[in-house]
Amino acid sequence: MTEPTIEPTFEPTFSIIITTYDRPGPLRACLAALARSDYPRDRFEVVVVDDGGPTPLDPVVAEFRDRMALTLLRQVNAGPASGRNHGARVARHAYLAFTDDDCQPEPGWLSALADGVRAAPEALVGGRTVNGLPGNPYSSASQLVLDMVYAFYNADPAAARFFATNNVAAPADRFREMGGLDETFRVSEDREFCDRWRHRGYPLTYEPRALVVHRHPLTLSSFWRQHFQYGRGAARFHRARGARRSGSLQEHLGFHLRLPRWWRRARAQGAQPRSALHILPRVALWQVANASGYVCERLGL
């Protein structure tokens, strides 16, 4: 009797790309988190791209070279999209995994992404981000915005529509074939890339077990600047969509018109924002900042 053929287990390999600008402390914490990964060391590397920051990062990177394969690149300041593309060009492994310097992936992050890749090898696989600064009301509000966005765009995990670039994995060859991220975007490059990916007919799949903790302290002024710039990015995103005819603005109006629904859904999916008394004013401020940035970009101001 012939023994059945046992197919070998697909073991994805990852190049983790981190773009950073003059934040050696958060970068050190990010690398320390990656050094605690439960994924086999021979199946991933880390590529750090210094986006022209004034502080040398060699001492930070040197602390971790004996714990994982680690490369440090440097470029003239050109923004995160350019940095991620630069890292992708030198990456050695079959899949690219992106996170940010102010994020700390959980030990099982790569293992969860690998499960997502095994289930859908040709897909863009996105994970879940949680706020690591629950005592900061602006950071909490910003996280709640992302949770609501995910509740709207990724209601069906197998047919997701948007992932932020602080927690996403992509087949390296397909990422390069598409030309990577659009470097004319300083913000919202992830929205543009996900839309372009879907426009090519490629799938996105959500793997919420791939968890990163985001520690980005915000103040009133930095919260406003962040979401004002996101508004500008949204205007550029919709302009790009219109040019390639990949969708219309009307498709996205349901998000803003039904915010209470996405708030409730985000809570049901595990988001833990502060009380409404603390969060509601910041959510209102986000709407104003985002709309202001959108209008200014559309008017060329």
C-alpha positions as CSV (number, residue, x, y, z in Angstrom):
1,M,0.0,0.0,0.0
2,T,1.4,3.3,-1.0
3,E,1.9,5.8,1.8
4,P,0.0,9.1,1.3
5,T,2.1,12.1,0.3
6,I,2.5,14.6,3.1
7,E,2.9,18.1,1.8
8,P,5.6,20.1,3.6
9,T,4.3,22.9,5.8
10,F,4.7,26.4,4.2
11,E,6.9,28.4,6.4
12,P,6.9,32.1,5.3
13,T,10.0,34.1,5.7
14,F,9.8,37.9,6.5
15,S,11.8,41.0,6.0
16,I,10.5,43.5,8.6
17,I,10.9,47.1,7.4
18,I,11.0,49.9,9.9
19,T,11.4,53.6,8.8
20,T,12.5,56.0,11.5
21,Y,13.4,59.7,11.9
22,D,15.3,60.8,15.0
23,R,13.5,58.6,17.5
24,P,16.3,56.4,18.9
25,G,14.3,55.7,22.2
26,P,11.2,54.3,20.5
27,L,13.3,52.5,17.9
28,R,15.2,50.7,20.7
29,A,11.9,49.6,22.3
30,C,10.6,48.4,18.9
31,L,13.8,46.4,18.3
32,A,13.6,44.9,21.8
33,A,10.1,43.8,21.1
34,L,11.1,42.2,17.9
35,A,14.0,40.4,19.6
36,R,11.4,38.7,21.8
37,S,9.6,37.3,18.8
38,D,8.7,33.6,19.0
39,Y,9.3,33.2,15.2
40,P,12.4,31.2,14.2
41,R,15.4,33.5,13.8
42,D,16.4,32.0,10.5
43,R,13.0,33.0,9.0
44,F,13.1,36.8,9.5
45,E,15.3,39.8,9.2
46,V,14.9,43.4,10.3
47,V,15.7,46.3,8.0
48,V,15.8,49.7,9.7
49,V,15.8,52.8,7.3
50,D,17.0,56.0,8.9
51,D,15.1,58.7,7.0
52,G,17.9,61.3,7.4
53,G,17.5,61.9,11.1
54,P,20.3,63.9,12.9
55,T,21.0,61.3,15.6
56,P,23.2,58.4,14.6
57,L,21.4,55.1,15.0
58,D,24.3,52.7,14.8
59,P,24.7,52.4,18.6
60,V,21.0,51.5,18.9
61,V,21.1,48.9,16.2
62,A,24.4,47.5,17.5
63,E,22.6,46.4,20.7
64,F,20.5,43.9,18.8
65,R,22.8,42.5,16.1
66,D,23.6,39.4,18.0
67,R,19.9,38.6,18.6
68,M,18.5,38.8,15.0
69,A,19.6,39.5,11.5
70,L,19.6,43.3,11.3
71,T,20.5,45.9,8.6
72,L,20.7,49.6,9.0
73,L,20.2,51.8,5.9
74,R,20.3,55.6,5.7
75,Q,18.7,58.0,3.2
76,V,18.2,61.7,2.7
77,N,14.9,62.6,4.4
78,A,12.2,61.7,1.9
79,G,9.3,60.5,4.1
80,P,8.0,57.1,5.3
81,A,6.8,55.8,1.9
82,S,10.3,56.4,0.4
83,G,11.9,54.7,3.4
84,R,9.7,51.7,3.2
85,N,10.4,51.3,-0.5
86,H,14.1,51.6,0.2
87,G,13.9,48.9,2.7
88,A,11.9,46.7,0.4
89,R,14.5,47.0,-2.4
90,V,17.2,45.3,-0.2
91,A,14.9,42.9,1.6
92,R,16.0,39.3,1.2
93,H,12.9,37.3,2.2
94,A,9.7,36.4,0.4
95,Y,7.3,38.5,2.5
96,L,7.6,42.1,3.7
97,A,6.3,43.0,7.1
98,F,5.9,46.7,8.0
99,T,5.7,48.3,11.4
100,D,6.7,51.7,12.8
101,D,9.4,52.7,15.2
102,D,6.9,53.7,17.9
103,C,5.2,50.3,17.7
104,Q,6.1,47.2,19.8
105,P,4.9,44.0,18.1
106,E,3.8,41.2,20.5
107,P,6.0,38.1,20.5
108,G,3.4,36.2,18.4
109,W,3.1,38.9,15.8
110,L,5.0,37.3,13.0
111,S,3.6,33.8,13.8
112,A,0.1,35.3,13.4
113,L,1.0,37.0,10.2
114,A,2.5,33.7,9.0
115,D,-0.9,32.0,9.6
116,G,-2.6,34.7,7.6
117,V,0.0,34.3,4.8
118,R,-0.5,30.5,4.8
119,A,-4.2,30.9,4.5
120,A,-3.9,33.5,1.6
121,P,-0.4,33.5,0.2
122,E,-1.1,36.2,-2.4
123,A,-3.0,38.6,-0.1
124,L,-2.0,41.7,1.8
125,V,-2.4,40.6,5.4
126,G,-3.1,43.2,8.1
127,G,-3.0,42.9,11.8
128,R,-4.5,44.7,14.8
129,T,-3.0,47.8,16.6
130,V,-3.8,48.8,20.2
131,N,-3.0,51.9,22.1
132,G,-0.1,51.6,24.4
133,L,-0.8,55.0,26.1
134,P,-4.3,54.6,27.6
135,G,-3.6,57.5,30.0
136,N,-3.1,60.0,27.1
137,P,-6.6,61.1,25.9
138,Y,-5.3,62.3,22.5
139,S,-3.5,59.0,21.8
140,S,-6.7,57.1,23.0
141,A,-8.9,59.2,20.6
142,S,-6.5,58.7,17.7
143,Q,-6.6,54.9,18.3
144,L,-10.4,55.0,18.5
145,V,-10.5,56.7,15.1
146,L,-8.3,53.8,13.7
147,D,-10.6,51.2,15.4
148,M,-13.6,52.8,13.8
149,V,-11.9,52.9,10.4
150,Y,-11.1,49.2,10.7
151,A,-14.7,48.4,11.9
152,F,-16.0,50.1,8.7
153,Y,-13.5,48.9,6.1
154,N,-12.7,45.5,7.5
155,A,-16.1,44.3,8.6
156,D,-15.5,41.1,6.5
157,P,-12.0,40.0,7.5
158,A,-11.6,37.9,4.4
159,A,-12.5,40.9,2.1
160,A,-10.8,43.7,4.0
161,R,-10.2,47.1,2.3
162,F,-7.7,49.0,4.4
163,F,-4.6,48.4,6.6
164,A,-2.3,50.9,8.1
165,T,1.4,50.4,7.3
166,N,2.4,50.0,10.9
167,N,1.0,46.4,10.9
168,V,0.8,44.8,7.5
169,A,2.6,42.1,5.4
170,A,2.8,41.7,1.6
171,P,4.4,39.3,-0.9
172,A,7.7,41.0,-1.7
173,D,7.6,40.3,-5.4
174,R,4.1,41.7,-5.8
175,F,4.9,44.8,-3.7
176,R,7.9,45.5,-6.0
177,E,6.0,44.7,-9.2
178,M,3.4,47.3,-8.2
179,G,6.1,49.9,-7.6
180,G,5.7,50.0,-3.9
181,L,4.2,52.9,-2.0
182,D,3.5,56.2,-3.8
183,E,6.3,58.4,-2.6
184,T,4.4,61.6,-3.4
185,F,2.3,60.8,-0.4
186,R,3.7,61.9,3.0
187,V,0.6,60.6,4.8
188,S,-2.2,58.3,3.6
189,E,0.2,56.3,1.4
190,D,-1.3,53.2,3.0
191,R,-4.8,54.1,1.9
192,E,-3.5,54.7,-1.7
193,F,-1.6,51.5,-1.7
194,C,-4.5,49.3,-0.4
195,D,-6.8,50.9,-3.0
196,R,-4.3,50.3,-5.8
197,W,-3.8,46.7,-4.6
198,R,-7.6,46.0,-4.7
199,H,-7.9,47.8,-8.0
200,R,-5.4,45.2,-9.4
201,G,-7.7,42.5,-8.2
202,Y,-5.5,41.3,-5.3
203,P,-7.1,40.4,-2.0
204,L,-6.7,41.8,1.5
205,T,-7.3,39.7,4.6
206,Y,-7.4,40.8,8.3
207,E,-5.6,38.8,10.9
208,P,-6.4,40.4,14.3
209,R,-4.2,38.1,16.2
210,A,-1.2,39.8,14.6
211,L,-0.9,42.4,17.4
212,V,1.3,45.5,17.8
213,V,1.2,48.0,20.6
214,H,1.3,51.6,19.4
215,R,3.0,54.1,21.8
216,H,2.7,57.5,20.1
217,P,2.2,60.4,22.7
218,L,0.0,63.2,21.4
219,T,-0.8,66.6,22.6
220,L,-3.6,69.0,21.5
221,S,-1.4,70.6,18.9
222,S,0.2,67.4,17.6
223,F,-3.3,65.7,17.5
224,W,-4.6,68.6,15.4
225,R,-1.6,68.5,13.1
226,Q,-1.8,64.7,12.6
227,H,-5.4,64.7,11.6
228,F,-5.2,67.9,9.6
229,Q,-2.5,66.2,7.5
230,Y,-4.6,63.0,7.3
231,G,-7.4,65.3,5.8
232,R,-4.9,66.5,3.2
233,G,-3.9,63.0,2.5
234,A,-7.6,62.0,2.1
235,A,-8.1,64.6,-0.5
236,R,-5.0,63.4,-2.4
237,F,-6.2,59.8,-2.0
238,H,-9.6,60.6,-3.6
239,R,-7.9,62.5,-6.4
240,A,-5.8,59.5,-7.2
241,R,-8.8,57.1,-7.0
242,G,-10.6,59.3,-9.4
243,A,-7.7,59.4,-11.9
244,R,-7.5,55.6,-12.0
245,R,-11.3,55.1,-11.7
246,S,-11.0,52.7,-8.7
247,G,-13.9,54.2,-6.8
248,S,-15.8,57.3,-5.7
249,L,-16.0,59.5,-2.7
250,Q,-19.6,58.4,-2.1
251,E,-18.4,55.0,-1.1
252,H,-16.7,56.4,2.0
253,L,-19.5,58.8,3.2
254,G,-21.1,56.0,5.1
255,F,-18.2,56.0,7.5
256,H,-18.7,59.7,8.5
257,L,-22.5,59.6,8.4
258,R,-22.7,56.6,10.8
259,L,-19.9,57.2,13.3
260,P,-21.9,55.9,16.3
261,R,-22.4,52.6,14.6
262,W,-18.6,52.2,14.0
263,W,-17.9,53.3,17.6
264,R,-20.2,50.5,18.9
265,R,-18.7,48.0,16.5
266,A,-15.2,49.0,17.5
267,R,-16.1,48.5,21.1
268,A,-17.6,45.1,20.3
269,Q,-14.4,44.1,18.5
270,G,-12.3,44.8,21.6
271,A,-11.4,48.5,21.5
272,Q,-11.3,50.0,25.0
273,P,-11.4,53.8,24.7
274,R,-11.7,56.0,27.7
275,S,-15.1,57.3,28.8
276,A,-17.2,59.3,26.3
277,L,-16.7,62.3,28.5
278,H,-13.0,62.2,27.7
279,I,-13.2,60.9,24.1
280,L,-16.1,62.7,22.5
281,P,-14.5,66.2,22.4
282,R,-11.4,64.8,20.8
283,V,-13.5,62.8,18.3
284,A,-15.2,66.1,17.4
285,L,-11.8,67.8,17.1
286,W,-10.6,65.0,14.8
287,Q,-13.6,65.6,12.5
288,V,-12.9,69.3,12.4
289,A,-9.2,68.8,11.8
290,N,-9.7,66.2,9.1
291,A,-12.3,68.3,7.3
292,S,-10.1,71.4,7.5
293,G,-7.2,69.5,6.0
294,Y,-9.3,68.0,3.2
295,V,-10.8,71.4,2.2
296,C,-7.4,73.1,2.3
297,E,-5.9,70.5,0.0
298,R,-8.8,70.7,-2.4
299,L,-8.5,74.5,-2.5
300,G,-4.7,74.3,-2.9
301,L,-4.1,76.3,0.3
